[in-house]
Amino acid sequence: MHEEMQEYKIILTWEAIYDVTDIADYIEEEFGQQRADRFQSDLKEQMQNLSQFSTAFPRTQILYRGYSIHKRSFPPSIIFYIIMEQTKEIHILRVLRHERDWEISCCKDQLIHIQNKYLGADQRFF
């Protein structure tokens, strides 16, 4: 008998949504609409994969509200997320481009704001 894999619900913060939009805009400007669309569909697939394999990726040394921040490399980006075991949710905190100094970005207090503890149902994705 094998144990069924637990799927987690994926939730994006507003910061992550803005990050994805910024990266897609940059890709569209530099490489065209088709490449930008492919980036977004590939990213969505990566996030859905996280719902099953979230703990397979390394933790950073950074804590956010007592949770270890995990990072998943997804060129040209890095996906930063926390795993909420008790609610079976993964909160995508940021999606930053590799070139950016992500350690400084992720440590800035004003960088990640989750209103009322977590985002409301209208901001859930997937």
C-alpha positions in Angstrom: 0.0 0.0 0.0 1.4 3.4 -0.9 0.6 6.6 0.8 -1.1 9.2 -1.4 0.8 12.4 -2.0 -0.7 15.4 -0.3 -1.4 18.3 -2.7 -1.0 21.8 -1.3 -3.0 24.8 -2.3 -0.9 27.4 -4.1 -1.5 31.0 -3.0 0.4 34.0 -4.5 1.0 37.2 -2.6 0.4 40.5 -4.4 4.2 40.9 -4.6 4.6 37.6 -6.4 1.8 38.6 -8.9 3.6 41.9 -9.6 6.9 40.2 -9.9 5.6 37.7 -12.5 3.9 40.6 -14.4 7.2 42.6 -14.4 9.3 39.6 -15.7 6.7 38.8 -18.4 6.6 42.4 -19.5 10.5 42.4 -19.7 10.5 39.2 -21.7 7.8 40.5 -24.0 9.7 43.7 -24.6 13.0 41.9 -25.2 11.9 38.6 -26.9 8.3 39.0 -28.0 4.8 38.0 -26.9 5.1 34.3 -27.6 8.2 33.9 -25.4 6.4 35.9 -22.6 3.4 33.7 -22.8 5.5 30.6 -22.7 7.3 31.9 -19.6 4.0 32.4 -17.8 2.6 29.0 -18.7 5.9 27.3 -17.7 5.9 29.2 -14.4 2.3 28.2 -13.7 3.4 24.6 -14.3 6.3 25.0 -11.9 4.0 26.3 -9.2 1.6 23.4 -9.7 4.5 21.0 -9.4 5.4 22.7 -6.0 2.0 21.6 -4.7 3.3 18.0 -4.8 7.0 18.3 -4.4 7.4 21.5 -2.2 9.9 20.0 0.2 12.2 18.8 -2.5 13.8 22.2 -2.9 16.3 23.8 -0.5 15.5 26.2 2.3 17.3 29.5 2.6 18.7 30.7 5.9 15.9 33.3 6.0 12.8 33.0 8.2 9.5 34.7 7.5 7.0 34.8 10.4 8.7 31.8 11.8 8.6 29.8 8.5 11.7 28.8 6.5 11.6 30.4 3.1 12.3 27.8 0.3 13.6 28.7 -3.1 13.0 27.0 -6.4 15.3 28.0 -9.3 13.3 28.7 -12.5 15.5 30.5 -14.9 15.5 33.4 -15.4 13.8 33.6 -12.0 13.8 32.2 -8.5 10.5 31.3 -6.8 10.5 32.0 -3.0 7.8 30.3 -0.9 6.8 29.1 2.5 5.0 25.8 3.3 2.1 26.0 5.8 1.8 22.4 6.9 -1.2 22.9 9.2 -3.3 24.4 6.4 -1.7 22.5 3.5 -0.9 25.7 1.7 2.1 27.0 -0.2 2.4 30.8 -0.2 4.5 32.1 -3.1 6.1 35.2 -1.6 8.2 36.5 -4.5 9.4 35.5 -8.0 12.6 37.4 -8.5 15.0 37.5 -11.4 18.4 35.8 -10.8 20.4 39.0 -11.3 18.7 40.8 -8.4 20.2 40.6 -5.0 17.5 38.4 -3.6 18.9 38.0 -0.1 18.6 41.7 0.5 15.2 41.9 -1.2 13.8 39.1 0.9 15.0 40.5 4.1 13.5 44.0 3.6 10.6 44.3 6.0 8.3 46.1 3.6 8.9 43.7 0.8 6.3 41.0 1.7 3.0 42.2 3.1 0.3 39.6 3.6 -2.7 41.5 4.7 -4.8 40.1 7.6 -2.4 37.3 8.1 -3.1 35.6 4.7 -4.6 36.7 1.4 -8.3 36.3 1.0 -10.0 33.8 -1.2 -10.3 36.2 -4.2 -6.5 36.2 -4.4 -6.0 32.5 -4.6 -4.7 30.9 -7.8 -4.7 27.4 -9.3 
